[in-house]
Amino acid sequence: MRKVPLVESIRIIGRGSVNWAQRRPIVVSFEVTDSCTCYCKHCDHGGPRDESGILKPADYRRYVDALRPCVVQVSGGEPLMRPDIADVVRNIKQDSGPPYTILVSNWSEMTERRYLELREAGVDQFSVSLDFPDDRHDVFRVYPGLYDHLRDLIPRLAALGHDDIVLNSCITSENVAEINAMADRAREWGVNICYSAYSARRTGCRDYFLNSAEQLAIMNRELDRVEARRDETNWIVNSTSTLDETRRYFENGGSPGCSAGLRFLVVTCRGELQPCSMQFRRYALEDRERMIEEFTRTNTCDQCYVSIRSYLDKSFPRLLWENVSGYFSFKAAAAGANSR
């Protein structure tokens, strides 16, 4: 995974330090639509939804100006269902600096033209969901032909050399034995991979949680192999400490100490603040401090270890060090894209 160039790195780190001290969020997830093209087994979204009253592209500027996040996730639902998604990104990004902007998508609606348009609009990283390294992915997402679409498109776009595509694989009881096979697929396609952990809180279904000693043993074996395969390309995006906490999350059946609402939060497609995507207490933008007092300070939920949380549950020195060493560069940007 390419590192963020020097000037932008310094700006992101500087903003992060200020936000940490001033109780502003480090990461904001803009859920720009509730509609989705898929009906994933581990998700509570799926299919078309009522889109009346959703934020217009220009509305996002007010939220970015007020919250000043270091990192933004543009997600859904499926964000590519919005024909104006590039305009949404432009209003979030505004200039070449922070926030570092990640598009989280199943890529069912992605094309080369849209990829290039979104890069120009300001997307820094494309996070693409992959649940299986073959067409079982289609079954899990109830979308025939999706895997073949990814297998054709991702290598072609990766060959452009921008090194900005990351497969996001949510570990479940169904795919735990495929952790390394999915890493193989990422390597084959010339992209990176990040692992997250299934939460039953979204759907209430614990069938996809790792519920047996055998499943935990498989997970540990697979993650041991992942750790042994690390190299200087940052192809495995998760830090060692994040994967260690993922193991503990599944082994303990949860992970306490969540800072949702403070270090990270969600903005719904209608402009309401939520502590996270699985906590549905909603607040106006002007009531963010009240959300911290009412929710974050009394939060006892331990039922997820999603990607955003996995990076922000750490102490600030560890968070800073892992990001400086893993993603930010203190070298001037070289001419041309970095190659793996």
C-alpha positions, -999 to +999 in steps of 0.1 A: +000+000+000+015+033-010+023+058+017+007+092+020+031+119+007+051+141+031+031+173+031-003+156+034+011+133+061+021+162+082-013+179+078-032+147+087-010+141+118-013+177+129-051+177+126-052+143+144-032+157+173-055+187+176-087+166+173-075+141+200-069+170+224-101+189+215-125+158+216-131+160+179-135+127+159-105+113+141-127+093+116-162+102+103-182+077+083-206+093+059-233+068+051-244+086+019-273+062+011-292+034+028-299+016-005-277-013-017-273-036-047-267-066-024-285-085+003-254-096+023-260-123+049-240-104+076-256-069+070-288-051+079-289-031+046-301-046+013-320-035-018-335-001-025-346+023+002-365+056+004-340+083-006-362+113+000-346+139+022-310+127+019-282+152+020-272+169-012-235+170-022-230+206-010-245+197+024-214+177+033-192+208+035-210+219+067-203+186+084-166+185+073-161+221+084-177+214+118-162+180+126-128+185+108-120+147+106-086+134+097-101+105+078-135+101+061-152+069+050-178+074+022-201+044+026-237+032+026-256+011+017-238+011-016-224+046-023-220+040-060-258+039-063-257+077-060-251+091-095-237+123-078-212+104-056-182+122-072-198+155-063-203+143-027-166+134-026-156+168-040-175+186-013-159+164+014-124+167+001-125+204-010-087+205-015-057+182-017-052+178+020-072+162+048-095+144+052-079+113+038-109+099+020-119+062+016-147+049-005-162+017+010-181-002-017-191-036-030-180-024-065-210-039-082-215-005-099-178+003-104-163+009-139-129+022-150-145+056-159-161+059-124-128+048-107-109+076-125-136+101-119-136+094-082-098+095-080-099+129-096-127+140-072-105+131-042-108+095-032-075+084-017-084+048-011-109+023-025-121-003+000-137-033-019-157-059+000-146-095-006-161-124+014-147-154-005-119-159-031-143-174-056-180-172-066-192-181-032-189-144-028-219-141-050-240-164-028-230-146+004-240-113-011-270-125-032-256-109-063-249-133-092-218-125-113-203-101-087-171-121-082-165-124-120-169-086-122-143-080-095-119-106-110-121-088-143-121-052-131-098-050-101-066-063-118-071-040-148-075-009-125-046-021-102-024-022-134-028+016-137-003+018-108-020+040-083-019+013-055-050+026-038-073-005-038-078-025-006-099-057-004-119-056+029-126-091+041-149-095+071-140-126+090-170-149+097-176-185+106-182-192+069-149-178+055-125-181+084-106-209+066-102-187+035-082-159+052-050-167+034-068-177+002-082-141+001-047-127+007-036-148-022-063-133-043-053-098-033-016-106-043-028-121-076-048-090-085-021-066-074-040-050-046-039-049-008-060-066+019-075-056+052-094-079+076-123-069+098-144-089+123-181-100+120-205-085+146-238-101+154-251-067+166-261-056+131-284-085+124-288-103+157-275-135+141-246-152+158-243-180+133-215-161+115-196-154+147-167-178+155-186-199+181-164-230+185-129-240+195-124-255+161-132-222+144-109-202+167-081-227+160-086-222+123-086-184+127-053-185+147-037-208+122-047-185+093-037-153+110-003-168+120+003-175+083-008-139+074+017-125+099+045-147+085+038-133+050+042-096+058+066-077+036+077-041+030+049-034+005+023-030+033+002-055+013-014-068+046-028-035+058-037-045+093-011-039+120+000-068+141-017-052+172-050-050+153-049-087+143-040-096+179-070-077+191-092-094+165-081-128+179-091-116+214-124-102+202-135-136+189-119-156+217-136-135+244-169-130+226-166-092+226-143-063+231-150-036+257-138+000+258-153+014+227-149+051+220-177+054+195-192+089+194-159+105+205-130+092+184-153+081+155-189+086+145-214+081+117-233+108+097-265+092+083-276+100+047-302+124+063-276+143+083-280+128+118-251+119+139-248+083+153-221+070+176-215+041+151-233+022+124-248-002+149-260+022+176-291+041+165-293+069+190-293+100+167-283+136+173-281+168+154-247+181+143-249+208+170-255+182+197-222+163+193-210+171+228-243+158+242-238+125+223-204+122+240-219+128+274-250+107+270-236+078+250-198+076+249-192+081+286-218+054+296-213+030+267-208-006+277-213-022+243-186-047+234-202-063+204-180-053+175-145-049+164-151-031+131-122-016+111-127+020+123-128+010+159-098-013+156-076+017+148-090+041+173-092+020+205-054+024+208-035+050+228-026+081+209+012+074+209+005+038+195-020+051+169+004+078+158+034+054+156+015+027+137+002+052+112+035+070+107+053+038+102+026+021+081+009+047+061+024+082+063+056+091+046+083+115+058+099+115+024+090+138-004+067+122-030+086+104-057+078+110-093+051+086-105+032+060-085+050+037-061+051+002-074+048-029-053 
